[in-house]
């Protein structure tokens, strides 16, 4: 019987087995998935998977058999395309990690003896016993990866709002004492966040959110002190301009958006949702409002027109500020996604297509639309995807939807 076919029979059935439904091939996939957490290089994990392949698949699910690779170290090194020394280092690393045991004869030899009842070499029983822990490790890695992805997207959203607000600030108040400092803060932000840990991303998110709230507050204060109307959402809707700021020291600060945006052409068509939504038939999509109203929806007006649930989330994220700013609407919309049954992918698509503020206002409109007396929205997720499609087709009149929502709230 060849070495890879030999079986070591345990009368007491004492060997661990894989959880129900798992096979030897699943172990290899699991090892590759948790490699970062184990701290191994890819080559070291692949060598372990190669040795796993030298065992019988049935040995991993039979409590009476121990899966053992009993080929010599030199033979294993040849199969793994390694030197014997590198193979020995790999084996020691696996043993230290608790993945395998190694048994040899007194002279260090390995082999299969007594008709397969005794095998000496690399035993995978510890690996089998670790499988539940490795599965949990994989889930944690996936959760951490998802968390980092979400935080990177939140940072990106805040950066886009920061950029638009900073551009507006230097446009309306180019000599503002805080403008140069904020532009330097923008220039100091990392350009990429791919390699950052969850803790580092959390720190960056807090910093970018803080800067964004600061510039939005300065804009609001500037509008009050200059006698202009209260700051509104309009500068952040379909803002696709690419601008380069020139700071006082002569260096340039590039404020181009990090993602490709739509062409920014204003929409002249009413919004649409799924059949249950019928936004296209709603007065919210009408252009029959007075022209000045199209410039007049402020955060306070949108806040007042929100559903009770949305206002609760807005109150949570705005903290001590009297009124929520545009970034607060984005953060509140993110918190509402699960409650509304909106998939993360639908939200991501909306943000990519419209920008974070338009996506957030779409969620606000859709959420409020659930409580309309006539033709309420029954599928928020479907409605958001419909809004995104209409936006991509340059057929979404989000402004009309918001004004219609405000009008309905005043008529209650």
N, C-alpha and C positions, 0 to 999 in steps of 0.2 A: 504493500500500500504506500503511495507517495506521501511525502511529508505533509503537504497541504490537505490531504484527505484523512489523515489519522485523527482519531477521536479518543479523548481521555474520559473514561467512564467513571463517574462518582457514584458509588452505591447509595450514599445518603442524599443525593440530589441537593448538595449544599451550595452550588454555584448560583450567582445572581443572573437574572435574565432581563432582557429588554422589556420595557412596558408594552402592554398589549397594543398591537397595531404597528409597532416599530420593527424595522429590519436592519440588517447590517448596513445597507446602503444609506439608511437614514442617519446612522451614526456619523458617517463621513460628512454628510451635509451639515449636521449639527456642529461638528468640529470646525468646519470652515466658517460657519456663521459666528461662532464664539471666539474665534482666533484673537481678535483685538483684546478681549477681556482676559484671555489667557496670557497675553503678552508674547506670543510666539510669532516668528517670521512665517511668511507663507510657505517657504520651503520646508520648515520644520513640521508644520501641520500636514503638508502633502506627503512627507516621508512617513508620518504616522498612518495616514490613510492608505499608503501603499502596503504597509505591514498588516493593516486590518484586512486588506484584500486577500492576504495569504491564508486566512482562516476560513473555515466552512461557515456559510451563512446560517446553517441550522444550529451551530454551536452557541449562537448568541441568544437563542430563545429556548434552549433545552437546559433545565436546571441540573441535569446529570452530566453535562459536558462543559468543560472550561475552554474558551477560545484562546489558543496559544499560538504565537508565531515562533516556531522552534528552529528556523533556519539560522545558520551561523551569522555572526556579525558581518563577516566579509561578504557573504551572499546577500544579506540585506543591504549593505552599502552599495553593492553593484546594482541591485534592483532600483535603489533610490538615486543612483548616479551621484554617490557621495564617496568621500574617502572613508576608510575605517575609523579614523580619528573623528571626523565629523559625525559619523553614525553613532559613535560612542557618546559624543557630546549630546546628540539628540536624545538618546536613550536616557541619559542621566537627567536631562531636562524634563522628560515625560515622567520619570520616577519622582522627581522633586515636586512636580505639579500634582502627583497622586493619580495620574491617568493609567499607569501600568505598574506591574511588578516584574522583576526579572529574577528567574531562578536558573542556576547552572549547576553542573556537576563540580566535583572538587577541583578538577583541572580546568574549569571554566567553559567546558563544552556544552553545547545545547543539542537537543534531539528528541526523538519520539521512541519510547522503549516499551517493552512488555505488551506488545500488540496494541499500543495506543493508550494503555492504562496510565502511563507516566510520560509527561511531556515537560521538557525544560526549555525555557526561552522567555519571550516577552508575553506575559499574561495580560489579557484585557478585562479580567474580572473587575478591577478597580474602575475602569472606564465605564463598564456597564452599571456599576453601582452609582456612578456620578451622573448618569444620564438625566434623572429628574432635576438635579441641580443645574446641569448644563442647559436644559430646556428653559428653566426659570431665568438663567443668565441670558439666554437668547431673547426672551421676551423683554427683559429689562433693557438690553441693548437696543431692541427695536423701539421701545418706548422712549429711550433717551434720544435716539435718532429722530423720532417724530417730534419730540420736544424741541430739539435743536433746529429742525426745519421750520417749525412754527415760529420760534423766536427770531430766526433769520428773516422770515417774511414780515413779522411785526416790525423789526428794525427797518426793513426796506420801506414799509408803509410810512413809518414815522419820518424817515429821511426824505421821502417824496413830499410830505406835507411841510417839513422843515424848509426844504428847498423853495417851494412855492411861496410860503409865508415870508421867507427871507428876501426873496426877489421882490415881493410886494412892498416890504418894509423899505428897502433901499430905493424903490421907485417913488414912494410917496414921501419918504423922509430920508434922503440920501445923506444928510448931515447928522443923523441921529447918533448920539454918542455910543450906543450899544451896537450899531450896525457893523463897524469894523471888527469888534470883538467876536460877534456872532459869525462873521464870515471866516475868521480864523478858526473858530470852533468847527465850522463846517469842513474846512480844509484839513483839520486834524483827525477827522473821523476815518476809521479804516475803510479802505475801498472794498475789501473782501472779508467775509466772516466764516468761510468754509472750515478753516482749521481750528476754530475756537471751541472750547468746551462749553457745556451748558452753563456753568458758573460764569465764565467769561462773557458769554452771550447775554446772560441776565444782567450783568454789569453794564454792557454796552447798550442794552435796551433801555435800562433805567436812565442812562446818560442822554441818549437820543430823545427819549420821551421828555425829559426835563428841558432840554434845549428847545424842543418843538413847542411845549407849553409856554416857555418864556417868550419866544418870538411872537406867538399868537397873542399873548397878553400885551406885548408891546404894541402890536398892531391895533388891538382894541383900544388901548389907552391913547394911541396916536389919533385914532378916529374921533375920540371924545374931546381931546384937547384942541384939535384943529377945527372942531365944529362940523366935521363931516358926519355922514350917517354912520350908524353902528356897523361894525364889520360884519360881512355876511359870507355865505358859502360860495358866491359866484366866482371868485378868483380861483377856486379849487376844482371847479367843474369843467372838464374838457380842457384843462391847462396842459397843452402839449409843447409849449415853447421850450427851446433849449437856450439857456443863457449862461454867459460867463461873467462873473463878477470880477472887478479889478479893485483890489484892496489898496489901502493908503500906502503900503510899503512897496507897491509895484508888482507884487506877485499876483497871479491870477488864480481864482478859485473856480473850478469847473462845477457847474450846477446842473449838468445834463442828467436827465432821469436815467435810472439804472436799467429800466426795461423799455422795450419798444412800446410806444403808445399808439392810439388810433390817430387819425389825421386831424382830429380836433375840429372838424367842420360842424357847425351847429346843426342840431336836428330840427326838422320842421314837422315831424310825424309823431303822432300820439304813441305812447308806450303800449306794449302788448305783453300779456302773460298767457298762461295756459287757459283752456276754455273756462275753468272755474274762476279764473281771475278776471278776464274780459277787460283788462285795462284799456284796450283800444276803444271801448264803448263808454268809458267812464269820463266824467267831466274833468278828471285830473289830467287827461291828455289834451284838453282843449286849449287853443291859443286865443280864446275869447276874453282873457283877462286884460285889464288895463296894462299898458306897457311898463309903467313904473313898478307894478307889482312883481314883474319878472326880476327885478333887482332888489327886492325887499325882503326875501325870506332870510331871517336872522336865526342864529342858534336858539335864541329865546323863543321864537315863534315855532321852530321845528320841535323844540323840547316840549312846548305846551301841547302840540298836536300829537305827540307820541302816545303809544299805548301805556297803560300803567306799568306793565312789565318792563318796557324799554326805559321809562323814566327811572325805574328802580335801579336798573343797571347803570344808567347815566349818573345817577346820584352816587352810586358806588365808586365809579371811576373818576369822577370830577373832584372828589374829596371836599376840601374847604372852599373851592372856587364857587362863586355865586351862581354861575351858569356854565354849562359844558362848552368847551371849545371844539373845533372840528376833529381834533385827535381823539377827544373823549367819545365822540360818536362812533369812530372807528373801533375803539376798544370795547365799547358797549355792544356794538354789532357782533364782534368776535365772540363775546360772552353769550350772546343770544342764539348763536348758530345751532347748538345742540337742542335747545328748547324748541326752536322752530323746525327742527328736523332737516336742516340744511347741511348737506355734506360739505366737508372741508374742501373737496375738489371744486364744488360749485362756487364757494367763496373765493378760492384761489383764482379760478377762471375769471370771476367778476373783477377782482382786484387787478389782474393782469390786463384785462380789456379796458376797464373804465378808470382805474386808479382807485386808491383806498377810500377816498371820501365819497366819490360817486357810488362805489359799491356799498358803503355803509348807509348812505341815504336811501339806496334802493332797498336795503334790508329794513330800514325804518318805515318806508312806504308800504312794503309788503306786510310787515308785522301789523301796522295800523289797518291795512286792508282786510285783515282777518275779521275785524269787528265792524265792518260796514254793514248797514242794514240791508243794502241792496248788493247782490252779487259779491259776497265775501270771498276772499282768497282761501282756498282749502289746501293748497299745496305750495307752501313757501319756497321749498327747494326748486320745484318746477318753475315757479314764478321768477326766481332769481336767474335761473338758466335762460328763461325767456327774455328777461331784461338784458342779459349779456348778449344774446343773439341779436336782439334789436339794436343794441349799441354798436355791435360790430358791423351791422348793416346800415349804420348811420340813421336809424329810425326810432331812437329812444328819446322821448321828450320827458326827461326826468324832472326838469323844472316845472312843467305842467302838472306832473304827478304830485310833487311836493306842495305846490300851491293849492291843488285840489284837496289834499289831505288837510292842509291848514284851514281851508274854507269849511270842510266838513266838521272839523273839530269846533269851529266857532258857531256852527249851526246847531250843535247839540244842546 
